[in-house]
Amino acid sequence: MKTIGTKKQRTPEENLFLLEELVREAESLRPRAKEKGRVMRFRTWDELYAFCVTRAARDL
């Protein structure tokens, strides 16, 4: 077996701190969860078209 480097000896508190730091970083990289269960209603097809145009402009 070939060993490269040495493993750091960390206390449980240090491991917890590192874990929380990794979780914070993952949260910042993860996109927001989409809202579910939303129903949108439009009175006319023109209102739907206007919504779709503005939605496309916002890159949603």
Number of C-alpha atoms within 10 A of each C-alpha: 3 4 6 6 6 6 7 6 8 9 9 9 9 11 12 12 12 12 12 12 12 12 12 12 11 11 11 10 9 9 8 8 6 6 6 6 6 6 5 6 8 10 7 8 9 10 12 13 12 11 13 13 11 11 11 10 9 8 6 7
